[in-house]
Amino acid sequence: MPSRPAYYGSHRLVVFDLDGTLIDSKPVMVHAFRTAYAEVVGRGEAPVDSFLRLLGAPFPEILARLGLPHQMYEPFRAASRAGIEHIRAHEDVLTVCEAVRDAGCRTAIYTGKDRERTVEILDRFGLWRLCDGIAVGDDPQAGKPAPDGVYQLCRTLAADPVDTVVVGDSALDMQAGRAAGAGTVGCLWGIGTEEELRSAGADVVVADPLQLQTALARWRQRTGMVMVEAR
């Protein structure tokens, strides 16, 4: 049997979304969005539901898709950073991440947040210990639902997309993983419903961290067998 192409490498990689998957930042994000909307637009109700459906994409792209002024970007960032103390980590999910790393996989984060805010959150919660790399919203490549961030992480961390799984709570996460040729696991403790996640291409949908741990263990077993056969 021919060997696996060496362009990416042979490591297994789990790519986690940040907001909604590893951390609960929804109240902070909603408050920041309303604050920026009131400051810049100043009339009517902010379209919060539409904003939440697009979480995961870079914020400037969200504004463009919603037809809102780019001037909301800086007040949104300022309000988000001011509310960092109200963000909570999903500790049970972080435990799953630790188990994945203990099993020999590499782990990374793919988020629509800009790099500065992402680094602040990783520092605050000590998430660097669980993270071999990050792809963020103000990187040069296209954001979610494009697969570019997944490809970037695969190249950086020597993983083939077929030996990669994307874990997230939104349709954009599932679409990005599917477009990259990676596996996809949708999580129901964030913003996405089971129907939305499955419609976007989730291979598996899990309701809690224990189910996530089981799903990733099964994925490791399947990909481990494929990698052994390919060598």
C-alpha positions as CSV (number, residue, x, y, z in Angstrom):
1,M,0.0,0.0,0.0
2,P,1.4,3.4,-0.9
3,S,2.5,5.7,2.0
4,R,0.5,8.7,3.1
5,P,1.6,11.9,1.3
6,A,3.9,13.9,3.4
7,Y,2.6,17.4,2.6
8,Y,0.8,17.8,5.9
9,G,2.2,15.0,8.1
10,S,1.0,12.1,10.1
11,H,-0.1,13.5,13.5
12,R,-3.7,13.4,14.6
13,L,-5.2,16.8,15.3
14,V,-8.3,18.0,17.2
15,V,-9.3,21.5,16.3
16,F,-11.6,23.1,18.9
17,D,-13.8,26.2,18.5
18,L,-13.4,28.6,21.3
19,D,-16.6,30.6,22.1
20,G,-19.4,28.3,23.1
21,T,-17.3,25.2,22.9
22,L,-14.4,25.7,25.4
23,I,-15.7,28.8,27.0
24,D,-19.1,30.3,27.8
25,S,-18.8,33.9,26.5
26,K,-22.3,34.4,25.1
27,P,-23.5,36.9,27.7
28,V,-20.4,39.0,27.2
29,M,-20.7,38.8,23.4
30,V,-24.3,39.8,23.4
31,H,-23.7,42.7,25.8
32,A,-20.8,43.9,23.6
33,F,-22.8,43.7,20.5
34,R,-25.7,45.6,22.0
35,T,-23.3,48.2,23.3
36,A,-21.6,48.7,20.0
37,Y,-24.9,48.9,18.2
38,A,-26.3,51.5,20.5
39,E,-23.1,53.6,20.3
40,V,-22.9,53.5,16.5
41,V,-26.4,52.9,15.1
42,G,-28.3,54.2,18.0
43,R,-31.8,53.3,17.0
44,G,-34.0,50.3,17.4
45,E,-33.1,46.8,18.7
46,A,-29.8,45.2,17.9
47,P,-30.3,42.1,15.8
48,V,-28.9,39.8,18.4
49,D,-30.4,36.5,17.1
50,S,-28.9,37.1,13.6
51,F,-25.5,38.0,15.2
52,L,-25.5,34.8,17.3
53,R,-26.1,32.6,14.2
54,L,-23.0,34.1,12.6
55,L,-20.7,33.7,15.7
56,G,-17.5,32.0,14.7
57,A,-16.9,34.2,11.6
58,P,-14.6,37.2,12.0
59,F,-16.6,40.1,13.5
60,P,-16.0,42.5,10.5
61,E,-17.5,39.8,8.2
62,I,-20.5,39.5,10.6
63,L,-21.1,43.2,10.4
64,A,-20.9,43.0,6.6
65,R,-23.3,40.1,6.4
66,L,-25.8,41.9,8.7
67,G,-25.4,45.2,6.7
68,L,-24.1,47.0,9.8
69,P,-21.4,49.7,9.9
70,H,-17.8,48.7,10.3
71,Q,-17.5,51.4,12.9
72,M,-19.1,49.0,15.4
73,Y,-15.9,46.9,15.4
74,E,-13.8,48.9,17.9
75,P,-16.5,49.5,20.5
76,F,-17.5,45.8,20.2
77,R,-13.8,44.8,20.9
78,A,-13.6,47.3,23.8
79,A,-16.8,46.0,25.5
80,S,-15.7,42.4,24.9
81,R,-12.4,42.9,26.5
82,A,-13.9,44.8,29.4
83,G,-16.2,41.9,30.1
84,I,-13.5,39.1,30.2
85,E,-14.0,38.5,33.9
86,H,-17.6,37.4,33.2
87,I,-16.4,34.6,30.8
88,R,-16.5,31.1,32.2
89,A,-14.5,28.1,31.0
90,H,-16.3,24.8,30.3
91,E,-14.0,22.9,32.7
92,D,-15.4,19.5,31.8
93,V,-14.6,20.2,28.1
94,L,-11.1,21.2,29.0
95,T,-10.7,17.9,30.8
96,V,-11.6,16.2,27.6
97,C,-9.0,18.2,25.8
98,E,-6.4,17.1,28.3
99,A,-7.4,13.5,27.7
100,V,-7.0,13.9,24.0
101,R,-3.5,15.3,24.4
102,D,-2.6,12.5,26.8
103,A,-3.7,10.0,24.1
104,G,-1.1,11.5,21.8
105,C,-3.1,13.9,19.6
106,R,-2.3,17.5,18.9
107,T,-4.9,20.1,19.7
108,A,-5.6,23.6,18.4
109,I,-8.1,26.4,18.5
110,Y,-9.9,27.9,15.5
111,T,-11.9,31.1,16.4
112,G,-13.4,34.1,14.7
113,K,-11.9,36.3,17.5
114,D,-9.0,38.6,16.7
115,R,-5.6,37.5,18.0
116,E,-5.4,40.0,20.8
117,R,-8.6,39.0,22.4
118,T,-7.9,35.3,21.9
119,V,-4.5,35.6,23.5
120,E,-6.0,37.4,26.5
121,I,-8.5,34.6,27.0
122,L,-5.9,31.9,26.6
123,D,-3.7,33.7,29.2
124,R,-6.6,34.2,31.6
125,F,-7.7,30.5,31.6
126,G,-4.3,28.9,31.2
127,L,-5.4,27.4,27.9
128,W,-2.0,27.5,26.3
129,R,-1.2,24.2,28.0
130,L,-3.9,22.6,25.9
131,C,-3.1,24.3,22.6
132,D,-0.4,23.5,20.1
133,G,-1.6,26.3,17.7
134,I,-4.3,28.8,17.0
135,A,-6.0,30.2,13.9
136,V,-7.9,33.5,14.5
137,G,-10.2,35.9,12.9
138,D,-7.7,38.5,11.8
139,D,-5.2,36.0,10.3
140,P,-4.7,36.6,6.5
141,Q,-6.8,33.6,5.4
142,A,-10.5,33.5,5.0
143,G,-12.5,32.8,8.2
144,K,-15.2,30.3,8.9
145,P,-17.0,28.7,7.1
146,A,-14.0,28.6,4.8
147,P,-11.6,25.7,5.6
148,D,-8.5,27.9,5.4
149,G,-7.9,28.0,9.1
150,V,-8.1,24.2,9.4
151,Y,-5.6,23.9,6.5
152,Q,-3.3,26.4,8.2
153,L,-3.4,24.4,11.5
154,C,-2.8,21.1,9.7
155,R,0.2,22.5,7.9
156,T,1.6,24.1,11.0
157,L,1.1,21.0,13.2
158,A,2.0,18.3,10.7
159,A,-1.5,16.8,10.5
160,D,-3.4,15.6,7.4
161,P,-7.0,16.9,7.3
162,V,-8.3,13.4,7.0
163,D,-6.6,12.7,10.4
164,T,-8.2,15.9,11.9
165,V,-11.5,16.5,13.6
166,V,-13.2,19.8,14.2
167,V,-15.2,20.3,17.4
168,G,-17.6,23.2,17.6
169,D,-21.0,24.5,18.6
170,S,-22.1,26.2,15.4
171,A,-23.0,25.5,11.8
172,L,-19.9,27.5,10.7
173,D,-17.6,25.2,12.6
174,M,-19.2,22.1,10.9
175,Q,-19.0,23.7,7.5
176,A,-15.4,24.6,7.9
177,G,-14.4,21.1,9.0
178,R,-16.5,19.5,6.3
179,A,-14.9,21.7,3.6
180,A,-11.4,20.8,4.8
181,G,-12.2,17.1,4.6
182,A,-11.9,16.7,8.4
183,G,-14.3,14.9,10.8
184,T,-16.8,17.1,12.6
185,V,-18.3,16.9,16.1
186,G,-21.2,19.3,17.0
187,C,-21.7,20.3,20.6
188,L,-25.1,21.2,22.0
189,W,-24.0,23.3,25.0
190,G,-23.3,26.3,22.7
191,I,-25.5,28.2,20.2
192,G,-26.3,25.5,17.6
193,T,-29.3,23.2,17.6
194,E,-29.0,19.5,16.7
195,E,-30.8,20.2,13.4
196,E,-28.5,23.1,12.5
197,L,-25.4,21.1,13.3
198,R,-26.4,18.0,11.4
199,S,-27.6,20.1,8.4
200,A,-24.2,21.8,8.4
201,G,-22.4,18.4,8.2
202,A,-21.8,17.2,11.7
203,D,-20.7,13.6,11.7
204,V,-21.6,13.3,15.4
205,V,-23.6,15.5,17.7
206,V,-23.0,15.3,21.4
207,A,-25.0,16.7,24.3
208,D,-22.4,16.8,27.0
209,P,-18.6,16.5,27.6
210,L,-18.8,12.7,28.4
211,Q,-20.4,12.1,25.0
212,L,-17.6,14.2,23.5
213,Q,-15.0,12.2,25.1
214,T,-16.6,9.0,23.8
215,A,-16.9,10.4,20.3
216,L,-13.2,11.5,20.2
217,A,-12.1,8.1,21.6
218,R,-13.9,6.4,18.8
219,W,-12.4,8.8,16.2
220,R,-8.9,8.2,17.6
221,Q,-9.5,4.4,17.2
222,R,-10.7,4.8,13.6
223,T,-8.0,7.2,12.5
224,G,-5.3,5.2,14.3
225,M,-6.2,2.1,12.4
226,V,-6.2,4.0,9.1
227,M,-2.7,5.6,9.9
228,V,-1.2,2.2,10.7
229,E,-2.5,0.7,7.5
230,A,-1.2,3.6,5.5
231,R,2.4,3.3,6.6
